[in-house]
Amino acid sequence: MFGSQIERALQALPTSAAEIERAITRIPRLEEAGKWLANSIHSAVLAGGDLTRSAVDVLHGSSWLGHPLHPVLTDIPIGAWTLAEVFDAMAAGGGGRAAEHTADSLIAVGLIAAVPTAITGLADYSAIREDVMAYAAAHGLLNSAAMGLYVVSLLARSRGQRSLGAALSAAGLAAVAAAAWVGGDMVYRRRVGVDNTPEATGPEKWTAVLPLNQIAAYEARRVTIDETPVLIYNDGSSIYAIGSVCSHAGGPLEDGTFDGHCVECPWHQSVFDLRDGQVVHGPATQAQPNFQARIRNGQIEIRSAAPGKRQQAKIPTSISTRKQE
């Protein structure tokens, strides 16, 4: 009877990406709850000021790692828990106390490593795109369930209930595997956590993009050159040019908030240096395409610049514009 119940449960599980997607979207209020949690964390980070943002930047991997930190840390608990299953199997096959102790130790190592992994995941989750909110919430819930199963597994093992402990850890690994599948789908199919800027194809030579008299002081404009969207910004004394599509989630930087030589994305508040496109604050981890600018014969001209090299065009004093009241 118990075997038939397990068989029916397995048959009811989704077996394709489309079925998994439908199953996630059918979970009541998952997306709504996910948005509330993400917005709450994100608002708290922004309210904490530069110190808090800098700390969270470390969790994102912004400006120092070059890509999100969270997927790096996931290897440790997944690897530890997978090896624990191997040693549980060895213990069941007569491996003795040594195999049991190794399995228990690996589960403990996985739980310890899961804490910073979960924290970095929450940091990324707080600024995730709304169209993938339900999947990110499902990913987090599956991992939380796995951690709970492993905690209970360790308790059972400590009380000598090794069969129960092994069954619970096997269920935990199944939950981790499901969470990993959802996470991989988010990255590889839904492009979460990857560089969302269009490939910068040029221009290699100086190219006129806009007459200087058509962009007022403190105005931002998007221009497209060789299919590359570029942000042009006039701060009243200089002209800056970087990629206009935010690398984090594709937000329009020309609609962002400008402060000195920085621009803040209107979608998730990533901050970039207009002088070289580098990340100032996350959640973005990838720099914007960088362009050199100059003013010639009343025209703003740009060309591709080396990554990280600060470029800007000083507006001649004779034609410098003032902020309009």
C-alpha positions as CSV (number, residue, x, y, z in Angstrom):
1,M,0.0,0.0,0.0
2,F,2.8,2.4,1.0
3,G,4.7,1.5,-2.2
4,S,1.6,2.3,-4.4
5,Q,1.3,5.7,-2.7
6,I,4.9,6.5,-3.5
7,E,4.3,5.3,-7.1
8,R,1.3,7.6,-7.5
9,A,3.2,10.5,-6.0
10,L,6.0,10.0,-8.4
11,Q,3.6,9.8,-11.4
12,A,2.1,13.1,-10.3
13,L,5.4,14.9,-10.4
14,P,6.0,17.2,-13.3
15,T,8.3,15.6,-15.9
16,S,9.0,18.4,-18.3
17,A,10.0,22.1,-18.2
18,A,6.6,23.2,-19.2
19,E,4.9,21.1,-16.5
20,I,7.3,22.4,-13.9
21,E,6.6,26.0,-15.0
22,R,2.8,25.4,-14.8
23,A,3.2,23.8,-11.3
24,I,5.2,26.8,-10.0
25,T,2.7,29.3,-11.4
26,R,-0.2,27.4,-9.8
27,I,1.2,27.8,-6.3
28,P,-1.3,30.2,-4.6
29,R,0.0,33.7,-3.8
30,L,3.6,32.6,-4.4
31,E,4.5,35.4,-6.7
32,E,2.7,38.0,-4.5
33,A,4.5,36.8,-1.4
34,G,7.8,36.7,-3.3
35,K,7.4,40.3,-4.5
36,W,6.6,41.5,-0.9
37,L,9.7,39.8,0.5
38,A,12.0,41.0,-2.3
39,N,10.8,44.6,-2.1
40,S,11.1,44.6,1.7
41,I,14.7,43.4,1.6
42,H,15.6,45.8,-1.3
43,S,14.0,48.8,0.5
44,A,15.8,48.0,3.7
45,V,19.1,47.8,1.8
46,L,18.5,51.2,0.1
47,A,17.4,52.8,3.4
48,G,20.6,51.6,5.1
49,G,22.8,54.0,3.1
50,D,26.2,53.5,1.5
51,L,27.6,51.3,4.2
52,T,24.8,48.8,3.9
53,R,24.9,49.0,0.1
54,S,28.6,48.3,0.1
55,A,28.1,45.3,2.4
56,V,25.4,43.9,0.2
57,D,27.6,44.6,-2.9
58,V,30.0,42.0,-1.4
59,L,27.2,39.5,-1.2
60,H,26.2,40.3,-4.8
61,G,29.8,39.9,-6.1
62,S,29.6,43.4,-7.5
63,S,32.8,45.1,-8.6
64,W,35.1,42.5,-7.0
65,L,34.1,39.1,-8.4
66,G,32.9,39.9,-11.8
67,H,29.7,37.8,-11.5
68,P,27.2,36.8,-8.8
69,L,28.7,35.2,-5.7
70,H,25.7,33.0,-4.9
71,P,26.3,30.3,-7.6
72,V,30.0,29.9,-6.4
73,L,28.9,29.1,-2.9
74,T,26.2,26.6,-3.9
75,D,28.9,24.1,-4.9
76,I,29.9,23.6,-1.3
77,P,26.6,22.4,0.2
78,I,25.6,20.5,-2.9
79,G,29.0,18.7,-3.0
80,A,29.0,17.9,0.7
81,W,25.4,16.6,0.7
82,T,26.0,14.5,-2.5
83,L,29.1,12.9,-0.9
84,A,27.1,12.3,2.3
85,E,24.7,10.1,0.2
86,V,27.7,8.1,-1.0
87,F,29.0,7.5,2.5
88,D,25.4,6.6,3.7
89,A,25.3,4.0,1.0
90,M,28.8,2.7,2.1
91,A,27.6,2.6,5.7
92,A,24.5,0.6,4.7
93,G,26.7,-1.8,2.8
94,G,28.9,-2.5,5.8
95,G,31.2,0.5,5.8
96,G,31.0,0.7,9.6
97,R,31.1,3.6,12.0
98,A,33.8,5.5,9.9
99,A,31.4,5.8,7.0
100,E,28.6,6.9,9.2
101,H,30.7,9.5,10.9
102,T,31.9,10.9,7.5
103,A,28.3,11.1,6.2
104,D,27.2,12.9,9.4
105,S,30.1,15.3,9.2
106,L,29.5,16.1,5.5
107,I,25.8,16.9,6.3
108,A,27.0,19.3,9.0
109,V,29.5,20.9,6.6
110,G,26.8,21.4,4.0
111,L,24.5,23.0,6.6
112,I,27.2,25.4,7.7
113,A,28.0,26.3,4.1
114,A,24.3,26.7,3.2
115,V,24.0,29.7,5.5
116,P,26.2,32.2,3.6
117,T,24.9,30.6,0.4
118,A,21.3,31.4,1.4
119,I,22.3,35.0,2.5
120,T,23.9,35.7,-0.9
121,G,20.8,34.2,-2.6
122,L,18.5,36.5,-0.6
123,A,20.7,39.5,-1.7
124,D,20.3,38.6,-5.3
125,Y,16.6,37.7,-4.8
126,S,15.9,41.2,-3.4
127,A,16.6,42.7,-6.8
128,I,15.4,40.1,-9.2
129,R,13.2,40.8,-12.2
130,E,9.4,40.6,-11.6
131,D,8.8,38.1,-14.5
132,V,10.9,35.5,-12.7
133,M,9.8,36.2,-9.2
134,A,7.7,33.0,-8.8
135,Y,10.6,30.8,-10.0
136,A,13.0,32.5,-7.6
137,A,10.6,32.1,-4.7
138,A,10.2,28.4,-5.6
139,H,14.0,28.0,-5.8
140,G,14.3,29.5,-2.3
141,L,11.5,27.5,-0.8
142,L,13.0,24.2,-2.1
143,N,16.4,25.1,-0.7
144,S,14.8,26.0,2.6
145,A,12.9,22.7,2.7
146,A,16.2,20.9,2.0
147,M,18.0,22.7,4.9
148,G,15.1,21.8,7.2
149,L,15.3,18.1,6.1
150,Y,19.0,18.0,6.7
151,V,18.7,19.6,10.2
152,V,16.1,16.9,11.2
153,S,18.3,14.3,9.6
154,L,21.2,15.2,11.8
155,L,18.9,15.1,14.9
156,A,17.7,11.7,14.0
157,R,21.3,10.4,13.4
158,S,22.4,11.8,16.8
159,R,19.6,9.8,18.4
160,G,20.7,6.6,16.7
161,Q,17.9,6.6,14.1
162,R,20.2,6.2,11.2
163,S,17.6,4.8,8.8
164,L,15.3,7.7,9.3
165,G,18.3,10.1,9.1
166,A,19.3,8.6,5.8
167,A,15.8,8.8,4.4
168,L,15.5,12.5,5.4
169,S,18.8,13.4,3.9
170,A,17.9,11.6,0.7
171,A,14.7,13.7,0.5
172,G,16.8,16.8,1.2
173,L,19.1,16.0,-1.7
174,A,16.1,15.5,-3.9
175,A,14.8,19.0,-2.9
176,V,18.3,20.5,-3.5
177,A,18.4,18.9,-7.0
178,A,15.0,20.3,-7.8
179,A,16.1,23.8,-6.6
180,A,19.2,23.5,-8.6
181,W,17.2,22.7,-11.7
182,V,15.0,25.8,-11.2
183,G,18.1,27.9,-10.6
184,G,19.7,26.6,-13.7
185,D,16.6,27.3,-15.7
186,M,16.5,30.9,-14.4
187,V,20.1,31.5,-15.5
188,Y,20.3,29.7,-18.8
189,R,16.8,30.1,-20.1
190,R,15.6,33.3,-18.4
191,R,19.0,35.1,-18.2
192,V,19.0,35.9,-14.5
193,G,22.3,36.9,-13.2
194,V,24.0,37.2,-16.6
195,D,25.2,40.3,-18.5
196,N,22.0,41.7,-20.1
197,T,23.8,44.5,-22.1
198,P,23.7,44.0,-25.9
199,E,27.1,43.2,-27.4
200,A,28.9,46.5,-28.2
201,T,29.8,46.2,-31.9
202,G,31.4,49.7,-32.2
203,P,32.0,52.2,-33.5
204,E,35.7,51.8,-33.8
205,K,36.1,55.2,-35.5
206,W,34.8,58.5,-34.4
207,T,31.1,58.7,-35.2
208,A,28.8,61.7,-34.8
209,V,25.8,60.8,-32.7
210,L,24.1,64.0,-31.7
211,P,24.5,67.8,-32.1
212,L,25.6,69.3,-28.9
213,N,22.9,71.9,-29.0
214,Q,20.3,69.1,-28.9
215,I,21.1,67.9,-25.4
216,A,20.6,70.4,-22.6
217,A,22.6,70.4,-19.3
218,Y,21.7,67.6,-17.0
219,E,19.8,65.8,-19.8
220,A,20.3,62.1,-20.8
221,R,19.6,60.7,-24.2
222,R,19.7,57.2,-25.8
223,V,21.2,56.9,-29.2
224,T,21.7,53.7,-31.3
225,I,25.0,53.3,-33.2
226,D,25.7,50.1,-35.1
227,E,22.8,48.5,-33.3
228,T,24.4,49.4,-30.0
229,P,22.3,51.5,-27.5
230,V,24.4,54.2,-26.0
231,L,23.6,56.6,-23.1
232,I,24.7,60.2,-23.7
233,Y,24.7,62.4,-20.7
234,N,25.5,66.2,-20.3
235,D,26.3,67.2,-16.8
236,G,26.7,70.9,-17.8
237,S,30.5,70.7,-18.2
238,S,31.2,67.3,-19.7
239,I,29.6,64.7,-22.0
240,Y,29.7,61.0,-21.0
241,A,28.9,57.9,-23.0
242,I,28.3,54.4,-21.8
243,G,26.0,51.5,-22.7
244,S,22.4,52.5,-22.0
245,V,21.0,49.0,-21.2
246,C,21.7,48.0,-17.5
247,S,23.8,44.9,-17.4
248,H,21.8,43.6,-14.4
249,A,18.3,43.2,-15.8
250,G,18.2,45.4,-18.9
251,G,16.8,48.6,-17.3
252,P,17.0,51.9,-19.3
253,L,19.7,54.0,-17.8
254,E,18.6,57.1,-19.6
255,D,15.6,57.1,-17.4
256,G,17.7,56.7,-14.2
257,T,18.8,59.1,-11.5
258,F,22.0,61.1,-12.2
259,D,24.3,62.3,-9.4
260,G,27.6,63.8,-10.3
261,H,29.4,61.3,-12.5
262,C,27.1,58.4,-11.5
263,V,23.8,57.0,-12.9
264,E,21.4,54.8,-10.9
265,C,19.3,52.4,-12.8
266,P,15.5,53.0,-12.3
267,W,14.7,49.3,-12.1
268,H,16.9,47.9,-9.3
269,Q,19.1,50.8,-8.4
270,S,22.4,49.5,-9.7
271,V,24.9,52.4,-9.9
272,F,27.5,52.9,-12.6
273,D,30.3,55.4,-13.1
274,L,29.6,57.4,-16.2
275,R,33.3,58.0,-16.8
276,D,34.1,54.3,-17.5
277,G,30.9,52.2,-17.0
278,Q,32.2,50.4,-14.0
279,V,29.9,49.2,-11.2
280,V,29.7,51.5,-8.2
281,H,26.9,49.6,-6.4
282,G,25.1,46.4,-7.2
283,P,23.0,44.3,-7.7
284,A,24.8,44.6,-11.1
285,T,28.1,42.7,-11.3
286,Q,29.1,43.6,-14.9
287,A,30.3,46.9,-16.2
288,Q,28.6,48.9,-18.9
289,P,30.1,49.1,-22.4
290,N,32.5,52.1,-22.4
291,F,32.8,54.8,-25.0
292,Q,35.1,57.7,-25.6
293,A,33.4,61.0,-26.4
294,R,34.6,64.3,-28.0
295,I,33.0,67.4,-29.3
296,R,33.9,68.4,-32.9
297,N,32.3,71.1,-35.1
298,G,29.3,71.2,-32.7
299,Q,28.8,67.5,-32.9
300,I,29.1,64.9,-30.1
301,E,31.2,62.1,-31.5
302,I,31.9,58.7,-29.8
303,R,34.0,55.6,-30.4
304,S,34.6,52.4,-28.4
305,A,36.9,52.7,-25.5
306,A,38.9,50.1,-23.5
307,P,37.1,48.7,-20.5
308,G,37.7,50.6,-17.3
309,K,39.5,53.5,-19.1
310,R,37.9,56.8,-18.0
311,Q,36.6,58.9,-20.9
312,Q,34.6,62.1,-21.1
313,A,34.4,65.1,-23.3
314,K,34.8,68.5,-21.7
315,I,32.4,71.1,-23.1
316,P,34.2,74.2,-24.2
317,T,33.5,77.1,-21.8
318,S,32.3,79.3,-24.7
319,I,29.4,76.9,-25.4
320,S,28.9,75.3,-22.0
321,T,25.2,75.2,-21.0
322,R,23.8,76.0,-17.7
323,K,21.1,74.0,-15.8
324,Q,17.7,75.3,-16.8
325,E,15.4,76.4,-14.0
